[in-house]
Amino acid sequence: MNMRVKRGVSGLLIVCLMPWMTGCESLTGQLWSGDYGDDHRHAAPEPALNLSQTPDQKDVLVQYDEMRSKDAKIQRRAYLLFANEKTVAAGKKPRFISPAAAAKMQGFPLAISYLTNLSTVGDLTLRVVLLEDKHHFTLVSNGREIGAYQLPDYMEQSTWVQLLLTPAAVTGDVLIAAGIAAVVLGVLYLKSQTAN
């Protein structure tokens, strides 16, 4: 009988601790490491892309339609291409410019085409070659490629959702731990009663 109780205790402990043994985190850990509140943002299928040089000709203003994955809401966005080049390439949110600020920064509009031979030698005009997916483009000038770029594709994190759910997650973690402790203590109590 004593051996049965020991096996029973071992079995209950394994069942109770199964979530942690399989690599699952606590509810709070899952909340903060998961994608709760995250929202994938990317260029709309038809992004209505407009590019223009800034008045000082040191950067390119990119304007496009962005879509939220969770509800397909479209929002007009604007950002400076060169200032945000590394950020966008890393899949992060660029520093967006308000529509009013974008209107003030808009300079000479760039010609956009799908043709690859847009620029001829001697033509120093900056031009845009748009790829078929309409999310990637190349800047060309004087017969050479300046650079290949993509429109922003990133995850927008809503930390406030995680903050609101944290008390419930912590409470759940405490209840789970208390339940495991109660089962173990109950089995140990039963074991001590059968031993007497």
C-alpha positions in Angstrom: 0.0 0.0 0.0 2.8 2.4 0.8 4.4 1.8 -2.6 1.0 2.6 -4.3 0.8 5.9 -2.5 4.3 6.8 -3.5 3.5 6.0 -7.2 0.2 8.0 -6.9 2.1 11.0 -5.5 4.7 10.8 -8.2 2.0 10.5 -10.9 0.0 13.5 -9.6 3.1 15.6 -9.4 4.0 14.8 -13.0 0.4 15.6 -14.1 0.4 18.9 -12.2 3.8 19.9 -13.4 3.3 18.9 -17.0 2.8 22.4 -18.3 6.2 23.5 -17.0 7.9 20.2 -18.0 6.8 20.7 -21.6 8.4 24.1 -21.8 5.2 26.1 -21.3 5.6 29.4 -19.5 3.5 30.8 -16.8 0.4 32.8 -18.0 2.2 36.0 -17.2 5.3 34.9 -19.2 3.1 33.9 -22.2 1.3 37.2 -22.0 4.5 39.3 -22.3 6.4 37.0 -24.7 3.5 36.2 -27.0 1.8 38.4 -29.6 -1.1 39.6 -27.5 -2.0 43.0 -28.7 0.4 42.8 -31.6 -0.9 44.0 -34.9 0.9 43.3 -38.2 1.2 46.4 -40.4 2.2 46.4 -44.1 1.6 48.2 -47.3 -1.9 47.8 -48.8 -2.1 45.6 -51.9 -2.6 48.8 -53.9 -0.4 51.2 -51.8 -1.0 54.4 -53.9 2.8 55.0 -53.7 4.1 58.5 -54.1 7.7 59.4 -53.8 9.2 62.9 -53.9 12.6 64.5 -53.1 12.6 66.7 -50.1 13.2 70.4 -51.0 16.8 70.2 -49.9 17.2 67.0 -52.1 18.9 65.2 -49.2 16.1 62.6 -48.7 13.1 61.1 -50.4 9.6 61.4 -48.9 7.6 58.2 -49.2 3.9 58.3 -49.0 1.7 55.1 -49.2 -1.4 53.4 -47.9 -0.7 51.0 -45.0 -3.0 48.2 -43.9 -3.6 46.6 -40.5 -3.9 42.8 -40.7 -6.4 42.5 -37.8 -9.1 44.6 -39.4 -7.8 45.6 -42.9 -8.1 49.2 -42.0 -6.2 51.5 -44.4 -4.2 54.5 -43.2 -2.1 56.9 -45.2 1.5 57.0 -44.1 4.6 59.1 -44.8 8.3 58.7 -43.8 11.7 59.7 -45.0 13.4 56.9 -47.0 17.1 57.4 -46.2 16.5 58.5 -42.6 14.6 55.2 -41.9 16.4 52.9 -44.3 17.9 50.6 -41.6 14.8 50.6 -39.5 12.5 49.5 -42.4 15.1 46.9 -43.6 15.1 45.4 -40.0 11.3 45.0 -40.1 10.7 47.8 -37.6 8.3 50.7 -37.5 9.8 53.8 -39.2 9.4 57.3 -37.8 6.3 58.4 -39.5 5.5 62.0 -40.5 2.1 63.6 -40.0 0.1 64.4 -43.2 0.6 68.1 -42.5 4.3 67.8 -42.1 4.5 65.6 -45.2 2.7 68.3 -47.2 5.4 70.8 -46.2 8.3 68.4 -46.9 7.0 67.4 -50.3 9.3 68.6 -53.1 9.9 67.4 -56.6 7.8 64.2 -57.4 9.7 61.2 -58.7 8.6 59.4 -61.8 7.4 55.8 -61.0 7.5 53.0 -63.6 7.8 49.3 -63.9 10.4 49.6 -66.7 13.9 48.6 -65.8 15.6 50.9 -68.3 14.1 54.1 -66.9 17.4 55.9 -66.5 19.8 56.7 -69.2 23.4 57.7 -68.8 23.7 61.5 -68.5 20.2 61.8 -67.0 20.8 62.7 -63.4 17.1 62.7 -62.6 16.2 60.4 -59.7 13.6 57.9 -60.8 11.7 55.0 -59.2 11.4 51.4 -60.6 8.5 49.7 -58.9 8.5 45.9 -58.7 5.3 43.9 -59.5 4.4 43.4 -55.9 4.2 47.2 -55.5 5.9 46.9 -52.1 9.5 46.9 -53.3 11.2 49.6 -55.5 14.6 50.7 -56.7 15.9 54.2 -57.1 18.0 54.9 -60.2 19.9 57.8 -61.5 22.4 58.4 -64.3 22.1 54.8 -65.6 22.9 53.2 -62.2 21.0 51.8 -59.2 21.1 54.0 -56.1 19.4 51.4 -53.9 16.7 48.8 -53.5 14.0 49.4 -50.9 10.8 48.0 -49.5 7.8 49.6 -47.9 7.5 49.1 -44.1 6.3 45.7 -42.9 6.3 45.5 -39.0 4.5 44.5 -35.9 2.8 47.2 -33.9 2.8 46.3 -30.2 0.0 47.4 -28.0 1.6 47.3 -24.5 -1.6 48.7 -22.9 -3.4 45.4 -23.7 -0.7 43.5 -21.9 -0.7 45.9 -18.9 -4.5 45.4 -18.6 -4.3 41.6 -18.7 -1.3 41.3 -16.4 -3.3 41.2 -13.1 -5.5 38.4 -14.4 -2.5 36.5 -15.6 -0.7 36.8 -12.3 -3.9 35.7 -10.5 -4.1 32.7 -12.8 -0.4 31.8 -12.1 -1.1 32.0 -8.3 -4.2 29.8 -8.6 -2.3 27.2 -10.6 0.6 27.1 -8.1 -1.9 27.0 -5.2 -3.8 24.1 -6.9 -0.5 22.1 -7.4 0.4 22.7 -3.8 -3.0 21.7 -2.6 -2.9 18.4 -4.6 0.6 17.6 -3.3 -0.3 18.4 0.3 -3.6 16.4 -0.1 -1.7 13.4 -1.3 0.9 13.7 1.4 -1.9 14.0 4.0 -3.6 10.9 2.6 -0.3 9.0 2.7 0.3 9.9 6.3 -3.2 8.8 7.2 -2.8 5.4 5.5 0.6 4.9 7.2 -1.1 5.1 10.6 
